[in-house]
Amino acid sequence: MLRAVLLLCCCAAVTPLAQAQSLKMDGQWEQGGLIVGQTDAGAQVWFNEQALPVSSDGVFVFGFHRDDPALASIRVRDAQGHEHTETHSVAQRDYPVQRIDGLPDKMVTPPKAVLDRIADDANRVKAARSHELPRTDFADGFVWPVQGPLSSVYGSQRILNGVPKQPHYGVDIAVPTGTPIVASAGGVVEMADPDLYYTGGTVIIDHGAGVSSTYLHMSRLDVKPGQEVKRGQTIGAVGATGRVTGPHLCFRYNWRESRLDPQLLLPTHGESATL
Protein backbone atom coordinates (compact mmCIF):
# COMPACT_ATOMS: atom_id res chain seq x y z
CA MET A 1 0.00 0.00 0.00
CA LEU A 2 0.98 3.67 -0.16
CA ARG A 3 3.59 4.86 2.34
CA ALA A 4 1.09 6.73 4.46
CA VAL A 5 -0.32 7.78 7.76
CA LEU A 6 -3.98 7.69 8.74
CA LEU A 7 -5.46 11.13 9.13
CA LEU A 8 -8.87 11.68 10.65
CA CYS A 9 -11.07 14.77 11.08
CA CYS A 10 -8.49 17.50 11.59
CA CYS A 11 -8.98 21.25 11.61
CA ALA A 12 -12.77 21.12 11.15
CA ALA A 13 -15.48 20.82 13.74
CA VAL A 14 -17.14 17.40 13.88
CA THR A 15 -20.91 17.32 14.20
CA PRO A 16 -22.82 14.41 15.79
CA LEU A 17 -24.01 13.42 12.32
CA ALA A 18 -20.42 13.40 11.01
CA GLN A 19 -19.34 11.17 13.88
CA ALA A 20 -21.65 8.48 12.54
CA GLN A 21 -19.94 8.59 9.15
CA SER A 22 -17.03 6.33 8.30
CA LEU A 23 -14.15 8.29 6.78
CA LYS A 24 -10.50 7.24 6.46
CA MET A 25 -7.84 8.82 4.27
CA ASP A 26 -4.35 7.38 3.73
CA GLY A 27 -1.46 8.98 1.89
CA GLN A 28 0.94 11.92 1.85
CA TRP A 29 -0.60 15.30 2.62
CA GLU A 30 2.00 17.27 0.69
CA GLN A 31 2.55 18.62 -2.81
CA GLY A 32 2.88 15.64 -5.17
CA GLY A 33 1.08 13.26 -2.80
CA LEU A 34 -1.85 10.91 -3.41
CA ILE A 35 -4.67 10.27 -0.92
CA VAL A 36 -6.79 7.10 -1.03
CA GLY A 37 -10.03 7.39 0.95
CA GLN A 38 -12.71 5.07 2.27
CA THR A 39 -16.20 6.15 3.25
CA ASP A 40 -19.68 4.66 3.49
CA ALA A 41 -21.24 3.03 0.43
CA GLY A 42 -23.51 5.45 -1.38
CA ALA A 43 -21.71 8.58 -0.14
CA GLN A 44 -20.64 11.49 -2.34
CA VAL A 45 -17.23 13.16 -1.95
CA TRP A 46 -15.78 16.49 -3.12
CA PHE A 47 -12.11 17.53 -3.00
CA ASN A 48 -11.75 21.34 -3.20
CA GLU A 49 -15.27 21.26 -4.66
CA GLN A 50 -14.29 18.82 -7.41
CA ALA A 51 -16.72 15.90 -7.44
CA LEU A 52 -14.90 12.57 -7.05
CA PRO A 53 -16.01 9.17 -8.30
CA VAL A 54 -16.74 6.86 -5.35
CA SER A 55 -16.72 3.08 -5.86
CA SER A 56 -19.63 0.85 -4.84
CA ASP A 57 -17.76 0.03 -1.61
CA GLY A 58 -16.87 3.65 -0.81
CA VAL A 59 -13.29 4.01 -2.19
CA PHE A 60 -12.18 7.38 -3.62
CA VAL A 61 -8.90 9.10 -4.48
CA PHE A 62 -7.38 12.53 -5.10
CA GLY A 63 -3.92 14.04 -5.42
CA PHE A 64 -1.88 17.22 -5.08
CA HIS A 65 -0.01 19.00 -7.87
CA ARG A 66 3.56 20.29 -7.48
CA ASP A 67 2.38 23.81 -6.63
CA ASP A 68 -0.95 23.19 -4.87
CA PRO A 69 -1.87 25.57 -2.00
CA ALA A 70 -1.38 24.85 1.70
CA LEU A 71 -4.99 23.91 2.51
CA ALA A 72 -7.34 21.28 1.08
CA SER A 73 -11.07 20.80 1.68
CA ILE A 74 -12.86 17.43 1.65
CA ARG A 75 -16.66 17.37 1.77
CA VAL A 76 -18.66 14.17 2.26
CA ARG A 77 -22.42 13.70 1.88
CA ASP A 78 -23.80 10.35 3.05
CA ALA A 79 -26.72 8.47 1.53
CA GLN A 80 -29.12 10.22 3.92
CA GLY A 81 -27.93 13.68 2.80
CA HIS A 82 -25.89 14.50 5.92
CA GLU A 83 -22.74 16.50 5.10
CA HIS A 84 -19.37 16.87 6.79
CA THR A 85 -16.40 19.00 5.71
CA GLU A 86 -12.76 18.65 6.75
CA THR A 87 -9.88 21.02 6.09
CA HIS A 88 -6.36 19.56 5.94
CA SER A 89 -2.94 21.16 5.73
CA VAL A 90 -0.88 20.38 2.61
CA ALA A 91 2.88 20.52 3.20
CA GLN A 92 4.69 22.92 0.87
CA ARG A 93 8.00 21.83 -0.68
CA ASP A 94 11.22 23.33 -1.98
CA TYR A 95 12.46 21.84 -5.25
CA PRO A 96 16.00 21.45 -6.60
CA VAL A 97 17.28 23.16 -9.74
CA GLN A 98 18.76 20.95 -12.48
CA ARG A 99 20.99 22.54 -15.13
CA ILE A 100 21.71 20.69 -18.36
CA ASP A 101 24.09 22.38 -20.80
CA GLY A 102 25.51 21.45 -24.18
CA LEU A 103 22.24 20.25 -25.68
CA PRO A 104 21.54 20.64 -29.42
CA ASP A 105 19.46 23.77 -30.04
CA LYS A 106 16.55 21.72 -31.44
CA MET A 107 16.22 19.93 -28.08
CA VAL A 108 15.81 23.21 -26.22
CA THR A 109 13.78 25.22 -28.77
CA PRO A 110 12.00 23.00 -31.30
CA PRO A 111 11.95 24.11 -34.94
CA LYS A 112 8.71 25.66 -36.22
CA ALA A 113 8.23 22.72 -38.59
CA VAL A 114 7.41 20.38 -35.69
CA LEU A 115 5.25 22.70 -33.55
CA ASP A 116 2.00 21.29 -34.96
CA ARG A 117 3.21 17.77 -34.23
CA ILE A 118 4.13 18.71 -30.65
CA ALA A 119 0.68 20.27 -30.11
CA ASP A 120 -1.02 17.16 -31.50
CA ASP A 121 1.08 14.92 -29.24
CA ALA A 122 0.10 17.01 -26.21
CA ASN A 123 -3.62 16.83 -27.07
CA ARG A 124 -3.45 13.05 -27.46
CA VAL A 125 -1.67 12.63 -24.12
CA LYS A 126 -4.24 14.87 -22.42
CA ALA A 127 -7.07 12.83 -23.93
CA ALA A 128 -5.47 9.56 -22.77
CA ARG A 129 -5.26 10.88 -19.21
CA SER A 130 -8.80 12.30 -19.21
CA HIS A 131 -10.54 8.95 -18.79
CA GLU A 132 -11.74 7.94 -15.33
CA LEU A 133 -12.40 4.24 -15.54
CA PRO A 134 -14.54 2.73 -12.74
CA ARG A 135 -11.56 0.78 -11.34
CA THR A 136 -9.70 0.88 -8.03
CA ASP A 137 -6.33 -0.62 -9.02
CA PHE A 138 -4.68 2.43 -7.43
CA ALA A 139 -5.86 1.20 -3.99
CA ASP A 140 -3.81 -2.01 -4.31
CA GLY A 141 -0.49 -0.14 -4.25
CA PHE A 142 2.30 0.44 -6.75
CA VAL A 143 5.68 -1.09 -7.65
CA TRP A 144 8.73 0.43 -9.33
CA PRO A 145 8.64 -0.15 -13.11
CA VAL A 146 12.43 -0.70 -13.14
CA GLN A 147 15.17 -0.65 -10.49
CA GLY A 148 18.20 1.61 -10.91
CA PRO A 149 19.81 4.91 -9.93
CA LEU A 150 17.69 8.05 -10.11
CA SER A 151 19.20 10.74 -12.31
CA SER A 152 16.40 13.28 -11.83
CA VAL A 153 13.58 13.73 -9.34
CA TYR A 154 10.06 15.15 -9.29
CA GLY A 155 9.57 18.89 -9.20
CA SER A 156 13.08 19.93 -10.14
CA GLN A 157 13.27 23.15 -12.16
CA ARG A 158 15.14 22.40 -15.37
CA ILE A 159 17.39 24.97 -17.02
CA LEU A 160 18.44 23.77 -20.48
CA ASN A 161 21.37 25.60 -22.07
CA GLY A 162 20.63 28.44 -19.65
CA VAL A 163 16.91 28.63 -20.60
CA PRO A 164 14.37 27.92 -17.78
CA LYS A 165 11.88 25.22 -18.83
CA GLN A 166 8.94 23.41 -17.26
CA PRO A 167 9.62 21.59 -14.00
CA HIS A 168 10.34 17.88 -14.26
CA TYR A 169 7.15 16.00 -13.40
CA GLY A 170 8.53 12.51 -12.89
CA VAL A 171 11.60 10.56 -11.90
CA ASP A 172 14.33 9.49 -14.32
CA ILE A 173 15.72 6.00 -13.73
CA ALA A 174 19.10 5.54 -15.43
CA VAL A 175 19.21 1.97 -16.73
CA PRO A 176 20.42 0.52 -20.06
CA THR A 177 18.43 0.27 -23.26
CA GLY A 178 16.52 -3.00 -23.33
CA THR A 179 15.88 -3.21 -19.58
CA PRO A 180 12.34 -4.63 -19.12
CA ILE A 181 9.68 -2.22 -17.81
CA VAL A 182 6.74 -3.52 -15.77
CA ALA A 183 3.34 -1.94 -15.09
CA SER A 184 3.43 -0.14 -11.77
CA ALA A 185 -0.16 -1.19 -11.05
CA GLY A 186 -3.00 -2.97 -12.76
CA GLY A 187 -5.12 -1.07 -15.25
CA VAL A 188 -5.97 -0.43 -18.89
CA VAL A 189 -3.54 0.92 -21.51
CA GLU A 190 -4.83 4.28 -22.78
CA MET A 191 -1.84 5.15 -24.99
CA ALA A 192 0.93 3.10 -26.60
CA ASP A 193 2.80 5.19 -29.17
CA PRO A 194 6.37 4.45 -30.28
CA ASP A 195 7.24 7.94 -31.53
CA LEU A 196 6.09 11.12 -29.76
CA TYR A 197 8.34 14.09 -30.48
CA TYR A 198 9.52 14.82 -26.94
CA THR A 199 8.97 11.48 -25.19
CA GLY A 200 9.54 8.90 -27.94
CA GLY A 201 8.03 5.52 -27.05
CA THR A 202 5.23 6.37 -24.62
CA VAL A 203 2.77 4.23 -22.65
CA ILE A 204 -0.02 5.54 -20.40
CA ILE A 205 -1.93 3.16 -18.10
CA ASP A 206 -5.25 4.10 -16.44
CA HIS A 207 -5.51 2.77 -12.86
CA GLY A 208 -9.01 4.11 -12.26
CA ALA A 209 -10.72 7.28 -10.97
CA GLY A 210 -8.29 9.61 -12.77
CA VAL A 211 -5.05 7.96 -11.59
CA SER A 212 -2.61 7.07 -14.38
CA SER A 213 1.04 6.16 -14.81
CA THR A 214 3.22 7.17 -17.77
CA TYR A 215 6.37 5.52 -19.15
CA LEU A 216 8.57 7.56 -21.52
CA HIS A 217 11.50 7.13 -23.97
CA MET A 218 10.82 3.41 -24.42
CA SER A 219 12.70 1.40 -27.05
CA ARG A 220 10.03 -1.31 -27.29
CA LEU A 221 6.30 -1.40 -26.56
CA ASP A 222 4.72 -4.75 -25.69
CA VAL A 223 1.16 -3.48 -25.13
CA LYS A 224 -1.64 -1.89 -27.16
CA PRO A 225 -4.37 0.67 -26.37
CA GLY A 226 -7.34 -0.97 -24.67
CA GLN A 227 -5.29 -3.84 -23.30
CA GLU A 228 -5.75 -4.75 -19.63
CA VAL A 229 -2.51 -5.28 -17.71
CA LYS A 230 -1.63 -6.57 -14.25
CA ARG A 231 0.77 -5.04 -11.74
CA GLY A 232 4.28 -6.30 -12.49
CA GLN A 233 3.48 -7.33 -16.08
CA THR A 234 6.17 -6.46 -18.66
CA ILE A 235 4.93 -3.65 -20.93
CA GLY A 236 8.10 -2.89 -22.92
CA ALA A 237 11.75 -1.90 -22.57
CA VAL A 238 13.86 1.13 -21.63
CA GLY A 239 15.28 3.20 -24.49
CA ALA A 240 16.62 6.57 -25.55
CA THR A 241 13.82 7.71 -27.86
CA GLY A 242 12.50 11.26 -28.09
CA ARG A 243 14.35 14.22 -26.57
CA VAL A 244 16.99 12.58 -24.36
CA THR A 245 20.71 12.62 -23.71
CA GLY A 246 20.96 8.89 -22.99
CA PRO A 247 18.96 5.75 -22.14
CA HIS A 248 16.65 5.94 -19.13
CA LEU A 249 13.02 5.59 -18.10
CA CYS A 250 11.16 8.77 -17.25
CA PHE A 251 8.30 7.61 -15.04
CA ARG A 252 5.30 9.71 -13.98
CA TYR A 253 1.95 9.59 -12.17
CA ASN A 254 -1.10 11.79 -12.64
CA TRP A 255 -4.34 12.30 -10.81
CA ARG A 256 -6.44 14.05 -13.44
CA GLU A 257 -4.27 17.03 -14.47
CA SER A 258 -2.29 17.04 -11.21
CA ARG A 259 1.26 15.71 -11.50
CA LEU A 260 2.24 13.41 -8.62
CA ASP A 261 5.61 12.49 -7.12
CA PRO A 262 6.40 8.80 -7.77
CA GLN A 263 8.71 8.66 -4.74
CA LEU A 264 5.76 9.44 -2.46
CA LEU A 265 3.63 6.63 -3.91
CA LEU A 266 6.27 3.90 -4.16
CA PRO A 267 8.34 1.88 -1.69
CA THR A 268 11.59 3.56 -0.65
CA HIS A 269 14.04 3.49 -3.55
CA GLY A 270 17.51 2.22 -2.81
CA GLU A 271 19.32 4.76 -4.98
CA SER A 272 19.76 8.48 -4.37
CA ALA A 273 19.15 11.05 -7.07
CA THR A 274 22.19 12.74 -8.57
CA LEU A 275 21.51 16.39 -9.34
Beta strands, then each sheet from edge to edge (+ up, - down):
strand 1: 5-7
strand 2: 23-27
strand 3: 34-39
strand 4: 44-47
strand 5: 50-52
strand 6: 59-63
strand 7: 71-77
strand 8: 83-89
strand 9: 97-100
strand 10: 150-152
strand 11: 157-160
strand 12: 163-167
strand 13: 171-173
strand 14: 180-182
strand 15: 187-196
strand 16: 200-208
strand 17: 211-221
strand 18: 228-229
strand 19: 234-238
strand 20: 249-255
strand 21: 258-260
sheet 1: 1+ 2- 3+ 6-
sheet 2: 5+ 4- 7+ 8-
sheet 3: 9+ 11+ 12-
sheet 4: 10+ 13- 20+ 17- 16+ 15- 18+
sheet 5: 10+ 13- 20+ 21-
sheet 6: 10+ 13- 20+ 17- 19+ 14-
end
